[in-house]
Amino acid sequence: MERLIHQLNSIDPTSEHARYPVTAKGLPTLSNLEYLDVRQFHEALEGVLNFFDGLTDVLGEAYRFEAEMAAEYGDW
């Protein structure tokens, strides 16, 4: 995932190239990108989504566990 983040940052460091046809300075975006394999890009981002989805589940369970322990045992 770190490699993907670095690749995205190298292509779109200001996070505007993927959203707009020109930069705030009026320059064309993604002009140095020869091609984009949309299927591979989708699969890579799906992996990132799955990672964060799992992380959300883990953090939610940790929060619920902590709340349950606090309710059961107080400030021990």
N, C-alpha and C positions, 0 to 999 in steps of 0.2 A: 504494500500500500504506500509505503514511503516513496518508492520509485515512481509510482503513478502521480503522487502529489508533486514531486520534483519535475516530472515531465509536464504536467499541467501548468505549473508555475513558470517553466521556461517558455511555454507557448503563450501564456496569458497572465503575466505577472501582476497586472492591475485589475484583473477580473472583469474587464469590460469587452475584451475581444470576442468572447463567446456570446455576448448579449447584444452588441451593437455593430453595425457595419463600418462605423468610423469611430475613432477615439475622440475624447473631449477636445483634442487639438486639431481634429479634422482629418487625421491620417487614417488610411484604410486599415482595418483590423485583419488579422490572420493572413496578411499578405505574404508572409514567409512560410506558410504552411502549404506544402505541395499537394497533399491529399489527406483525407481523414477516413479511416476504416470505421464506419459507423457501427457495424456489428461488434468489432473488437472493443471499441470505445464503450458501447453499451454493456458488454460483458464485464469490462474492468470496473465500470461504475456500479454495476450490480453487486460486485464483490465488496466494494466500499460500503454500499447500502446495507448489505448483509452484516458486515462488521459492526456498523453503528447500530443496527437494529438489535443485534445480540448484546452489544454494550448497554443499550437502553434497558434491555430485560434484566441484565445482571445488576445494574445500578438500582433499578426499581425494586428488585428482590432484596438487595442490601438495605435499602431505605425501609421497606416493610418489616424486615427482620429487626432492624434497629428500633423502629417504633413499637414493635411487639415486645421487645425486651424492656424498653423503657416503661411501657404500660404495665408489664408484669412485675418488674423488679425496681422500678423507680430509679433514684440516683445512687443506689448502692454505694 
